[in-house]
Amino acid sequence: MKTNEKKILRRTAPVQATRMVEAIFGCKWSLTVFTLLTDGVNRPGEMVRSVEGLSTKVLNECLRRHIEFGILQKTSFAEIPPRVEYEFTPFGRKFLKVVGDIEQLQQDIGEAKHVPVSEGRASES
């Protein structure tokens, strides 16, 4: 590989929407985090306690990536002990609609696979 070839760095927010979606869906915890935030769980400690197998390190990486993408925003409170909360940005709320559409598409694909061939052909005529 030539040293002057361009590389896509995963640590920066992708310029293209398709790469952003790929990075988000490539993380197995992204949708879980979105679900938690939608349900009102917005503190990292609560998230880790709510999901079996989710570690603080992995959660922090996931949250950091979503902040870089502009999907989430982080609010730090000057308290002792320190408190941090995450919430969706306006762009993040738009992105959730796209995620919902993708989930609906997946459900539609699953239902289409279960339609008997004879029923599918009958509706074509």
C-alpha positions as semicolon CSV with decimal commas, in nm:
position;residue;x (nm);y (nm);z (nm)
1;M;0,000;0,000;0,000
2;K;0,137;0,341;-0,094
3;T;0,196;0,580;0,192
4;N;0,018;0,869;0,021
5;E;-0,311;0,681;-0,027
6;K;-0,612;0,819;0,154
7;K;-0,750;0,622;0,442
8;I;-1,088;0,650;0,608
9;L;-1,036;0,710;0,977
10;R;-1,311;0,556;1,189
11;R;-1,244;0,793;1,477
12;T;-1,381;1,092;1,288
13;A;-1,740;1,148;1,188
14;P;-1,796;1,020;0,835
15;V;-1,868;1,281;0,572
16;Q;-2,112;1,057;0,389
17;A;-2,438;0,948;0,547
18;T;-2,389;0,589;0,429
19;R;-2,061;0,562;0,617
20;M;-2,221;0,704;0,930
21;V;-2,503;0,450;0,912
22;E;-2,249;0,173;0,853
23;A;-2,045;0,277;1,156
24;I;-2,351;0,301;1,379
25;F;-2,505;-0,029;1,274
26;G;-2,160;-0,189;1,292
27;C;-2,157;-0,124;1,666
28;K;-2,369;-0,387;1,832
29;W;-2,463;-0,154;2,119
30;S;-2,581;0,152;1,921
31;L;-2,944;0,050;1,886
32;T;-2,951;-0,057;2,251
33;V;-2,821;0,284;2,355
34;F;-3,081;0,456;2,135
35;T;-3,354;0,246;2,295
36;L;-3,232;0,331;2,646
37;L;-3,224;0,703;2,568
38;T;-3,570;0,687;2,413
39;D;-3,693;0,518;2,732
40;G;-3,546;0,796;2,946
41;V;-3,228;0,626;3,065
42;N;-2,975;0,903;3,001
43;R;-2,695;0,846;3,253
44;P;-2,407;0,611;3,169
45;G;-2,416;0,426;3,501
46;E;-2,785;0,348;3,456
47;M;-2,717;0,226;3,101
48;V;-2,445;-0,014;3,212
49;R;-2,664;-0,149;3,493
50;S;-2,962;-0,186;3,257
51;V;-2,790;-0,398;2,991
52;E;-2,622;-0,729;3,062
53;G;-2,283;-0,754;2,891
54;L;-2,237;-0,381;2,829
55;S;-1,916;-0,251;2,983
56;T;-1,839;0,109;3,078
57;K;-1,548;0,120;2,833
58;V;-1,755;0,003;2,536
59;L;-2,045;0,231;2,630
60;N;-1,815;0,533;2,650
61;E;-1,671;0,455;2,305
62;C;-2,021;0,419;2,164
63;L;-2,142;0,744;2,323
64;R;-1,831;0,931;2,207
65;R;-1,887;0,814;1,849
66;H;-2,249;0,930;1,856
67;I;-2,142;1,270;1,987
68;E;-1,890;1,298;1,701
69;F;-2,168;1,214;1,453
70;G;-2,389;1,483;1,606
71;I;-2,656;1,233;1,713
72;L;-2,611;1,285;2,087
73;Q;-2,508;1,570;2,309
74;K;-2,346;1,540;2,648
75;T;-2,432;1,759;2,944
76;S;-2,191;1,767;3,239
77;F;-2,310;1,901;3,572
78;A;-2,068;2,068;3,814
79;E;-2,171;1,858;4,111
80;I;-2,004;1,626;4,355
81;P;-2,019;1,345;4,264
82;P;-2,001;1,450;3,897
83;R;-2,308;1,384;3,687
84;V;-2,325;1,340;3,309
85;E;-2,636;1,298;3,096
86;Y;-2,683;1,230;2,726
87;E;-2,970;1,328;2,501
88;F;-3,054;1,333;2,132
89;T;-2,973;1,640;1,927
90;P;-3,229;1,765;1,674
91;F;-3,027;1,578;1,409
92;G;-3,032;1,270;1,634
93;R;-3,411;1,278;1,648
94;K;-3,420;1,288;1,266
95;F;-3,175;0,999;1,258
96;L;-3,404;0,799;1,489
97;K;-3,678;0,827;1,227
98;V;-3,440;0,672;0,972
99;V;-3,358;0,392;1,217
100;G;-3,731;0,332;1,265
101;D;-3,781;0,312;0,888
102;I;-3,497;0,060;0,860
103;E;-3,646;-0,150;1,140
104;Q;-3,985;-0,141;0,965
105;L;-3,821;-0,246;0,639
106;Q;-3,657;-0,539;0,817
107;Q;-3,992;-0,640;0,963
108;D;-4,155;-0,617;0,618
109;I;-3,879;-0,834;0,470
110;G;-3,932;-1,092;0,745
111;E;-4,306;-1,098;0,682
112;A;-4,256;-1,128;0,305
113;K;-4,039;-1,436;0,357
114;H;-4,325;-1,607;0,539
115;V;-4,585;-1,552;0,265
116;P;-4,655;-1,886;0,092
117;V;-4,549;-1,891;-0,274
118;S;-4,904;-1,972;-0,393
119;E;-5,044;-1,662;-0,214
120;G;-4,771;-1,441;-0,359
121;R;-4,840;-1,561;-0,714
122;A;-5,215;-1,530;-0,678
123;S;-5,186;-1,164;-0,592
124;E;-4,967;-1,099;-0,899
125;S;-5,242;-1,200;-1,147
